[in-house]
Amino acid sequence: MSRSTPHTPDTAADAVDRARLALDGNLLGPALDHVRHALALNPRHAEARLIEARIRLRRHEPRLALTALGQRPDGEADLDPEARPEAVMLRAAALADADRIGLALGLMTTLADAHPDDAGVLRALAGMQVHDGRSDDAIRTLSHLQQLEPDDRGVARTLSDLLAERDPAAALDALGPIDAGSRRRAARLYRRCERLAEAEAHYAELLEAHAHDAALDPGLHDEAGGVAEAMGENHRALDRLMPAAADPATDPAEAASMWCRIGRLHLHAGRDAAAGRAFFCAARRDAACPDAWAGLATAAHAADRPRLRDRADRRLQQLTDRTERRRRLAALVPHAHGAPGRTEPEAADHSPLQRVLREAEVVLRLTTQRHPNRADAHYHHAVCALARGEADAAGESLTAALSINPNYAAAAAVQDTLGPADGDALLPLPAA
């Protein structure tokens, strides 16, 4: 079937109509031909100039777009106060594409001041502000835009992301109703707000929704495991971390970090052999991970395997200086089940256990003050207090942990062992 040859438009308006149709079909060459024909018939045809500017922008020709709009490429021409908003937006877009973002923002800010309720103008301005890293300005623009278009989920998500670091509670409010596209954002924000039960509920839904995906999302499992760990759910945290840590597709450094967390969970529960295996896996995935070797040395010492302990400690010495080595080993003390009856690997080279416990107690007490709604912070403070023989302080911290998470099995088990004050007696620490 032969194609009919379209007749040449008789008027500039007809040529503009053809140009607009060609542009809608992304036929940039024919669209530009029609624009040229329209301008040959009427050099001052405003709509033809606008269409040419759009074509030039799609072809990444910002200087020619500015020329079409009657603006010099240096952006020094005066802005006609009667100019159509569309023309100003095209000029700003062309300036931005020509790496003149400051001039583009100036145009868009002036335009937004003149048209404060034009959603299209505000959207373009916010996009430039976000691109240029002007977070405060973007937050103000997006907040106003959200008032104009409360159902725009893209605006809500972007505004929430900008607010997340400085004010997670405000970010949650900006996010609005939680749907599938915003559930992970909401879960992260709930955790940042220390609303762990709500974070846990959303992570559980996310894991269920992605349970049958072909590729596992290590980040999701890492985040969900962290929430379970913060709630004192030892086995749930392990169930979430293990698949991602063991997945060969997981980045080696990320996998090593997860194996170290798994090792600490096992140490916390008194499973020394399992902890050793986890730290060994961490070292295999990333041989330059100091935490892996510190954990392996600690687990080997707890399991009375001096040769493995010495080997891990030698490797740790190669990776860290003396101060850093001591810090990493001491950091594992609050996680070690039964810590009062143990000593650190090569204790003479590090610090006496009681001094380490005293320093750890200060850090953990400050942590409970900064994060009063984290059950695990109160629990670890209780463990450390018990190791130092401070049963009253431990009891207060355990009560706080159980008031946040009544199902915190480890905290309940320790609380059951507490009886009347017994001087400086050190109580045994049960497994989590």
N, C-alpha and C positions, 0 to 999 in steps of 0.2 A: 504494500500500500504506500503510495507516494505521499510525501508531506507537502502541505500547501505552504507557499511562501507568504508570511504575513506582510500586509501592505505597510508602507512607510507612514507613520503618524503625520497627520496634517497640522496638528497644533501642539504647542508645548505641553498642554494638559494631557493630551493623548500619550505623548512620549513619557511623561511622568508616570502615568498609569501603567504603561508597559514596564518601565524601570522598577516600579514598586513590586509588580508581580514577579519579575525576574529575580529581584533581591530576595523575595519571600521563598523562592525556589533555590536560593543560594547560587544562582547563575550570575556570578559577579561580572564576568566579561560582558555578556549581553546587557546586563543592567547598566553598566557604565556607558555602553554605546548609546542606549536610550537617553541617559542623562545628557550626554554630549549633544545629542540631537535636540533635546528640549532646550538646552542653553544656547544652541545655535539659533533657535527660533525666538528665544526670550532670555537674553543674558542675565536678567535680574530675577529670574523665576526662583523664589525662595525655597519652595519644596524640592526643586531639582537640586539645589545646593545642599539641602539636608540629606537627601538620598545619596548624593555623591560622597558626603562626609561619612555616612554609614558604610558605604562600599569601601572607602579608603581605610577605615578602621578595621574592617574585616580582612583587608589585604595587608594589614600592619604597615600602613603608610601614614603615620600621624601627621607629618608635615604637610602632605597633600590634603589631608582632611582639614587642617587648620586653614590652608589656602582656600579651600572650597567654602569655608565658613566666613571668609573675609578677615581672618586672624593671622597675623604674622607668626612664624614658627617660634619666635622668642617670647611670645605671649604678652608683648608690651602694648598691644592695641587696647583702647578703652572698651569697656563692656557697655553696650547699649542697654540703658535701663528698661527699655521697652522690648528687649529681645525675648523671644519665646523660650520658656524653660527647656524645651527639647534642644534648642540650638545651644544654650549654655551648657547643658549636660554633655552634648557632643564635643564642644570645645574642651571641657574639662577632661573628658575621656581621652581626647587626642593629646592633650598636654601630659596626662599621666602616662600614656603609651610612649611619649617622647622623653620620659624620665624627668618631667617637670612637675613632680607631685605637689610641691609647695604651691605653685601657681594654680594647679587644678583644685587643690583644697580651698584656696582663696575664692575661686569662682563658685564652688559648690556651697561654701559657707554663706556667701552673699545670697545665693539663690535660695538656700534653705531658710534664711532669715526673711526673705520676701514671700516664700511659700511654705510656712511652717506646718501646714497640714497636707502637703503633697507627699504621699507615701513613696512614690517613685524617686523623688528628689532626696528624701531622707535615706532611702535604701542605698542610692548611689554614694551619698556622702559618707554613710557608715562604712561602706565597702572600702572607700579610699582611706578612711581613718584607721580601720583595722589593718589594711595593707601597710600603712606608714607607721604602725606601732603606736598610735595615739589612743591608748586604751581608755583614758578618762573621757576624752571627747566621744569616742565610739560608744561608751556606756551611756552617756547622756543622749546621744542621737537614737540609739536602739531602744532606750527606755521610752522615749517619746513615740517612736515608731510602734512599739508594742502596745501603747495606749490606743493608737489609731487602728491597729490590726492585731487584736489580741489572739486571733486564731492562727497566726503565722508561726508555725512550729520552728521554721528555720531561724527566724529572728529570736525566738525564745531560747533556742539552743546556743546560738552565738553569744547572746547577752549573758547566759548562764556561764558559759566558758570563760568569758572575760571577768566575771565576778568571782569565779571559783577560788582563786588564790587568795584574794583579799577578804572575802566575806562569803564563806560557803553557805551560810543560812540565807543570805540574800540571793545567792545563786540558785538555791532550791526554790525560793519563791518565784524567781524569774522563769524557771524552767516550766512551771505550771503543771498541768496534767501529765502524768508519766505514761508514755506509750512505748512501743517496742523500740523506736528510734532513740529514745532518751533514757531507757532503763539503766544502762551502764553508767551514764552520767549521774543519774540519781543515786545509784548505789555508791559511787565514789563520794558524792557530796554528803550522803548520810554518814559515811564513815568519817569524813573530815569533821562533821558536826558531832561525832562520837555518839550517834544514834545507831548503835550496832545492830539492834534487833531489826530495824527497818532495812539497813544495809544487807544483813544476812538474808532477809526475805527476797530482796531483789536479786542477789547473787544466786540464790537457789533457783529462781525462775530462769535466769540467764543460762546457768549450767544445764538445766533441763531442756531449754530451747535449743541449745547447741550440742546436745548429747550425741546426735547422729551425724554431725558434720564430718566430712571426709578429713579435714585438717583440724587438728586441735589448736586452740588459742591459748598459748602459754600464759599470756598476760592475764587473761580472765581467770585461769586456775590459780595464778599467783595471788591476785587480788582477793579472790574468794577464800583461798586458804588463809590469807592474812586476817580476814574478818573472823573466821572460825577460831583461829589462834587467839585473837584478842578477846573472844568470848570464853576462852578456856576450853574449847571443844577440841581436845587433842586429836582424837581419831578422825574427826571430820576434817580437820586441817590436813592431816596426813593423806586422807582419801583424795583431797583436791590437789595437793602438791605433787604427789607421786606420779600421776600420768604425765604431767608436763615435764617434770624433772627427767623422767625416763625416756621421753620422746626424743629420738635422734635428731629430729628437725629443730628442736629448741636450740637457740643460740648457746654455745658452750658456756659463756660467762653467766648467762641467766640461769642455765641449768645448774651450774655449780652453786650459785647463790641459793637456789631452791633446795638443793641437796644439803647445804649447810643448815638451812632452816629445818629441814626434816631431821637432821642430826640433833639439833637443839631440842626439838620436840621429843625425840627418843630419850635424850639425856634427862630432860625434865621429868619423864615418866620412869626413869630408872632402867631403861632398856639399853644398857651399855653396849652390848654386842651389835644391836641394830643401829645404834648411834655411830659406832665405828664404821659399819658398812656404808652408812650414808655419807659420812665425811670422806671415806675412801672413794666413793663414787664422785663426790665433788672434786677431789684432787685429780681423778682421771679425766673429768671433763675440762678442767682448767688447772693445770699444774702450777700456775702462778697465783693461785688464790690463797692468800695467807690464812683466811678463816678456815679453809678446808684442813690445812695442816695443824692449826691450833686445835681444831675440834678433834682431829684424829689423835693428837697427842693426849688430849684430855680423856677421850674415850678409852684409849689404850691404857692410860694410867689407872682409870677406874676399873678396867677389866684385868689389871695386873699382868700386862703384857709389856715388860720393860723394853724389849728390843724394838718393838713397833713404836713405842712411845719415843725412844731415843732417835729413831730414824725420822719420825715426823717432826720432832723438835729441831733436829739438825736442818731439815728443809725449811722450817719456819725461820731459823736464824739466817739462812741465806736470803730470804725474801724481805726481812724486816730488820730494823735496828733493835737494840735492847729494850728501849722504852716501848716501842710499838709492840714488840713481842710480848712483853709483860701485860700490856693493856688488853691485847686480844685474848690471852689466856685468862686474865682476871674477869673479862666480860662473860666468860662461860660459867663462872661460879654460880650465879643465881639460877642457872638452868639445871645444874647437876643435882639429881636426886640424892639425898643423904649427904649433902655437902659437909656438915659438921664433922663427920667421921673420916674425911679425906683430906689430903694435902694436894697442893698444886704440883704439877710435874716440875721436878727440880726446884722445890720450894725455896732453897737457899739462894737460887739465882733470881727469884721473882720477888715475892713478898709473903710474910706470914699470913696464914689464912684469916686470922682475925682482922688484920689491917685491911685486907682485900674486902672482907665482909663489911667492915665499917664504911669504906669508901662506896661500896655497892649500895649500902643502906641509904646513904645520903642521896645518891643518884635516883634510887627507886622512890624515895619519899618525895623528891622534887617532881618526879614523873607523875605520881598520883595527884599532886597539886595542879600540874599543868593539864592532866587528862583525868579529871575526877570521875568520868563516866566509863572508863575502861576497866572492866573487871580484871583483866590479866595484870594490869599495873598494880592494883591492890593485892592481888594474889602473890605476885613476885615479891612485893614488899613484905608480905607476911612470911614468906619462906625465908627471906633474908633475916627478918627480925627473930624468927625462931632459931635460926642458926646461931644468932648472937645471944640467945637465951632471953629475949625480950617478949615473953608470952603475952603480956597485956597489949602491947603495940600490934603484935601479930593478930590477936583476937579482933581488934578494931578493924584492921585491914581485911580480915576474912569476912567480917560482917558486912563491910562495904562491898566487897566483891560479890557476895551472895545476894545482896539487895539489888545489884545491877543484873546479875544473871543467876537466878535461883537454881538453875540446872548445872551449875559449875561443879562438876563431880569432884575435881581435885580439891577445890576450896572446901567443899563439904566434908571430904575425908579428913583434911587437916583439922578442921574445926572439931570433928568428933574426937580427935586425940587430945584436945586441950582440956585440962582439968584445973584444979586450984593452982595458984601460983606456987612454984617450987624453986624459989631462989634462982640460982644460975644454971639449973639443970637444962641441958639441951635435949629437946624432944626430937624423936626421929621424924624424918620427912617421908610421907607416903608417896606412892607413885600417882601420877596424874591419870 
